[in-house]
């Protein structure tokens, strides 16, 4: 999963998109946002969700760079916010697994 987080940190997007997505990521609610973006009812685990979101974002970025009329800035910000939200969840769950339990059990 660390490779996914490294991949995310290497993304380069315009500052305004990133700022807007960071604001959106603060209000990210997985059950609501992820199911709408991916078109699924039951949210999947963070790793596979991130991979699907990366594919969607890459296609959106391609449309942005090509000045495609079908490009939606609002949708792009929504997908980037979901990426950031899922990355936070993945990092938190990874950190939680790395910590030893309080009762000494592994």
C-alpha positions in Angstrom: 0.0 0.0 0.0 2.9 2.3 0.5 3.5 2.3 -3.3 0.0 3.8 -3.7 0.8 6.6 -1.3 4.1 7.2 -3.0 2.3 7.3 -6.4 -0.2 9.9 -5.0 2.5 12.1 -3.6 4.2 12.2 -7.0 1.1 13.6 -8.8 1.5 17.1 -10.1 -1.6 19.2 -10.6 -2.4 22.9 -10.7 -2.3 24.5 -7.3 -5.8 25.8 -7.5 -7.1 22.2 -8.1 -5.1 20.9 -5.1 -6.2 23.7 -2.8 -9.9 23.1 -3.6 -9.5 19.3 -3.3 -7.8 19.7 0.2 -10.8 21.7 1.3 -13.1 19.1 -0.1 -11.1 16.3 1.5 -11.8 17.7 5.0 -15.5 17.0 4.4 -15.0 13.6 2.7 -17.4 10.9 3.8 -16.5 7.6 2.3 -20.0 6.1 2.4 -21.5 9.0 0.5 -18.8 10.2 -1.8 -17.0 7.1 -2.9 -20.2 5.2 -3.8 -21.3 8.2 -6.0 -17.9 8.6 -7.7 -17.3 4.9 -8.4 -21.0 4.0 -9.0 -21.0 1.2 -6.4 -23.3 0.6 -3.4 -20.9 -1.0 -1.0 -17.6 0.8 -0.6 -14.6 -1.3 -1.3 -11.3 -1.3 0.7 -9.1 1.8 0.4 -6.3 0.3 -1.7 -8.6 -0.9 -4.6 -10.7 2.3 -4.3 -7.5 4.4 -4.7 -6.5 2.5 -7.8 -9.9 3.1 -9.4 -9.9 6.8 -8.3 -6.4 7.2 -9.8 -7.6 5.8 -13.2 -10.6 8.2 -13.2 -8.4 11.1 -12.2 -5.9 10.3 -14.9 -8.6 10.4 -17.5 -9.9 13.6 -16.2 -6.5 15.2 -16.2 -6.1 14.1 -19.8 -9.3 15.9 -20.7 -8.2 19.0 -18.7 -4.8 19.1 -20.6 -6.5 18.6 -23.9 -9.0 21.4 -23.2 -11.8 18.9 -23.8 -15.3 20.5 -23.6 -16.5 17.5 -21.6 -14.0 18.3 -18.8 -15.6 19.3 -15.5 -13.5 21.2 -12.9 -16.0 20.4 -10.2 -15.9 16.7 -10.9 -12.1 16.8 -11.0 -12.0 18.5 -7.6 -14.4 15.9 -6.3 -12.3 13.0 -7.5 -9.1 14.6 -6.1 -10.8 15.2 -2.8 -11.8 11.5 -2.7 -8.2 10.5 -3.5 -6.9 12.6 -0.6 -9.6 11.3 1.7 -8.9 7.6 0.8 -5.2 8.2 1.2 -5.7 9.6 4.7 -7.8 6.6 5.6 -5.2 4.2 4.2 -2.4 5.9 6.0 -4.3 5.9 9.2 -5.1 2.2 8.9 -1.5 1.4 8.1 -0.3 3.3 11.1 -2.9 1.6 13.3 -1.6 -1.9 12.2 2.0 -0.9 12.8 1.4 0.0 16.4 1.6 -2.8 19.0 -1.6 -3.5 20.9 -1.8 -2.4 24.5 -2.3 -5.8 26.0 0.9 -7.1 24.4 -0.7 -9.3 21.8 0.4 -9.1 18.2 
